[in-house]
């Protein structure tokens, strides 16, 4: 990523909360990241985007600030979410376990490493359980020291993919056994993870799962860094992909979008490749794709827009840039 003094210490948190149908509540969570209890703006922090999905009943809030400020911004947003949301009343087709379901922290600037983000993630997990009594968390990625287990593995271990998880059987890494109201929160750090969802024009969830399995990283011939779910969505099926950044080592990835963290070059599968692969597989069954959506931004977009928003003093950037592809 191009260097600038403003961007060198930036990090991003793509805060996932289990609410989308009451957008005013989600916006109040975003605002809590930006303003303290007295309504005073936190300098050097911006919310770039709020992605709401009605069927999933899930929102992703893209918070960007310096590594020195991210903890308070994220914890304030989480406190607000825990006051407003109750998992006992939640309904949606996307798997989830917590009112605040996921708190991933990613480095954007050259002066910030993944280890720095991991330390902040662990502090956020501890801070959440201290500030909101009854909350609990599991750690993933670099925050899960020393094992550094990935998000998909940790979710499987916690029962995240089950329709009804046995909360009392869960042993969180931080905090007490999960309570029904707050559920369980995943907190972690890694190189940037992009979310790319491709919709296929069918209600055949079996076909969707077959496509998801074919492009998943763990499948021979699958796409490196791509974790996939197939979910019913707005009368069709969505191939929902977490696109992890991977090291640029094996041949063939040189043309993928890339960025550096320290001395290591990382890249990620481009949305165009994921869309093409899904389109090809769906086409074999006589099904077309309906479209592709990025939940937020690519790593380059995230940093570039954050630098612009902060240089212009725009805190509520999601209100200023409705025309940006989301």
N, C-alpha and C positions, 0 to 999 in steps of 0.2 A: 504494500500500500504506500502511496506517496507520503512523504514526510512533511509535517508541519508542526510548529511549536504547540499549537492548540491540540493537535491530535495525538501527541506522543504518549500521553498517559490515559487515553480513553479506554473505557471498557463498556460492554453492553450487557444488559440483563433482559432476556425475553421472558417476562413474568407471565406465567400461565395461570389464569384464575377460572374457576368453574362457574361462570356466569356470562351470558351474552344477550339474553332476552330482555334484561333491564339495563339498557345501555347507559342510563344516567348513573347507575351504581358503579358500572365499570369505569366511567369517566371520573367519578369521585375517587376511585382507587388510584387512577393515574395522577390526578391532581395532588393526592397525598404524597406522591413521590417528589413533587415539584415545590410544595409550599409547606412550611412548618405549621404548628397548631395555631399560631397567631396570624397566619395568612401571608407570612413573609417568604418571598421566593428564595429557594436554594440556588445560589449562583453556580453556574457551570453544570447544570443538569437540564436535560431536555427529554421529553417523551416524543419519539419520532412517529409512532404509529400505534393505533389500536385496531387489531383485527378481531372482529366479532363473527362467530358462526352460530346461527340460530339452532340448527339441527344438533350440532355438537353441544350447544349451551356452554361454550368455552370461548374465552378471549385471550389474546396474546398482546401484552403491552410492552413495547420496545423502549426501555429506559436506557439512556446513555449519559455517563458522567465520567469524571476522572476516577481513577482507582481509589483516591483518597475520600471521595464523597459517595461512592455507590452504596456503601453499607447502610447509611442512614436513609437514603432515598428509598431503597428496596424495603427496609424494615418498616418504614412509615407506611408504604403502600400495603404491605402485608398486614399490618395492624388494622388498617381501614378495611381490607377485604375480610378479615376474620370477624370484625364487628358487624359487617353487613350480610355476610353469606352464611348459610346453614346447609351442610351437606345432607341433612335429614330430608330436606325439601328439594334436593337437586334431581333433575331428570335430563338426560341427553344421551345421544348414541355413541359419543366418544368415551373411551375408558377414562376414568379418573378416580382418584382416591382422596383428594384434598380440596378444601375450599380454595386455598392456594395450592395448586397441584404441582407446579414445577418452578424452580428458581435456578436457571442456568446462567452463569456469568462467563463472558468471553472477552479475551483481550482484543483490542482494536489498534492500540498504539505500540510503537517500537520499544518504548521504555517499560512496557508491562509484559510480564510473562504469564504462562498458564499457572505456574506455581503461585504467583501473586494473586491471581483470581481464585485459586483453590483456598488460599488462606482467608480471603474475604468470604468465600462461600461457607467455610466452616464457621466463621464468626457470625454470618447471617443465620445459619441454622441454630447456633447457640442463642443468639439474640432473640430470635423468634420465639423459642420455647421459654425464654425468660420473660419476655414482654407480654406474651399472650399465654396465660396459664391454660394448660390442656392441649397445646399444640405439640406435635412431634414430627421428626424428620428422618429421612434416610439420605445418605451421601452417595454421590456417584462421580465418575470421571476422576480427575486429578484430586478432587476433594476427598475421595475415598482412599486415603493413605493407609497402608502402603499398596493395597491391591489394585487400586485404580480401575475398579469394575465399571463397565459401560452402563449407560442408562437402561438399555434394553435388558441387560442381565439383572440389574437391580430391581427393575419393575417386575420382572418375572419372579424373582425371589420374594418380593413383597406381595404378590398376588394381584398386581395392578391390572392384568389382562383378564382376570376372572370377572364374571358378571356381578357376583356378590363375594367380596373378600371377607375373610374371617379376621376382623380387626383385632380381636383379643389374642389371636395367635401370632400377630406381627410383633417383632422385636425391633423397634426403631433404633437408629444409631444415636439419636439425640432426643431427649424428652421422654415422657411417660408413654405407656401403651396408648394407641390412638383413640380419641373420642369421636363419636359419630358426628358431632357438630362440625369439628374442624377437619377430621380425617387425617391423612398423612401427606406430608410435603416432601418432594424430592429436591435436594439442593446440591448443586455441583458446579464444576468448571471444566472447560475443555477448549480446544480451538473452536472457532465459530461453527455452529450448526445451523444450516439453512433449512427451512420448511417449504417443501414443494408438493402441491396436491394436484393430481391430474384426474379429471372426472371422465368416466366412460359412460356412454349412453345406453345403459342397460340397468335392470334391477337384479341381475343375476349375481348375487354375492359370491357364489361358487367360482364364477369366472374371475371376479375381482380378486379373490384369494389366490387363485392360480397365477394371475399376473403378478400379484405382490410377491409370491414365493419365487417367481422366476427372476425378478430384478433385485431381490434382497441380497445384500453383501454375502451372507452365509451360504448362498446357493452357488455351486460351480457355474461360472459364466455370469454371475450377478454383478451389480455395479458396486465398486468399492465405496465404502462409507455410507451406503444407503440402507436405512432401516425402514420397513414398510408395514402398513396396515391397510386392509381394504374395509371400508365402512359404508353403510347405506347413507346417502346424502341427497336431500332434495329430489327424491324420486329417481335417483340414479345411484351409481357406485363411485366412491372417491378412493383413489389410490393415494393414500396419505404418506408422504415420505419425509423422514428426518434425514437430511443430507449432511453427514459429518465431514469435516475437513480431514484429509489424509496426507501423509507425507509424500512428497514428490520424489519417489525412489524408483519404482518399477517403470520400465519404458511404456510409452503410450499415453502417459498423463501430461506430457509437457504442454499440450494445448488447452488443458483445463484451466479455468480461472484460478489464479494463485495469489498468495500473499505470504509475507514472512512474519514469523514470531521468533525474535532473536536471530540466530544463524540458520534456523530451520525453515525451509520452504514448504508450505502446505498448499493443497489445492482441493477443489470440490467438484463433484460431477455437475455439469451445467444443467439447468432446467430444460434446455432444448434437447439434450441427450435423453433425459428421463422421459420427457414427453414423447420423443420418437420411439423409444423402446416400448412404452406402454401402448402407443398407437399401433405399432407393429404387432404386438401380441394380441391386442383386442381385435385388430383387423382379421386375424386368422379365424376368429369366431364370428366374423361378419358384423362387428360392433365398431362404431366410431368413437373418437374422443370428443368431449364437449368443450374442453378448455383446461387451462393450467393456471393455478394461482400460487403466488409466493406469499407466505405468511410473514410479511415484513420485507426484508431486503437481503441481497447478497452481502458478503462481508465488505466489499468495496463500496457498495451503495450506502451501507450503514455508517461507515466512517465518514464518507464524503458528505452525506446529509447532516450528520451530527456536527461536523466542523462548520458547515454553513449555518445551521440553526444556532449554535453557540456563538459564532462570530456576529450574528445578527441579534442576539439576545432573545431568541424565540424559544420559550419554554414549552408551550403547547403546540408543538410543530404539527401534530396530527390534524389540527384544525386549519392550519395554513396551507397544507398541501394535499387537498382532496383529490387532485388530479393524478397524483403519483400512483402507479400500478400497485395494487395491494391484493 
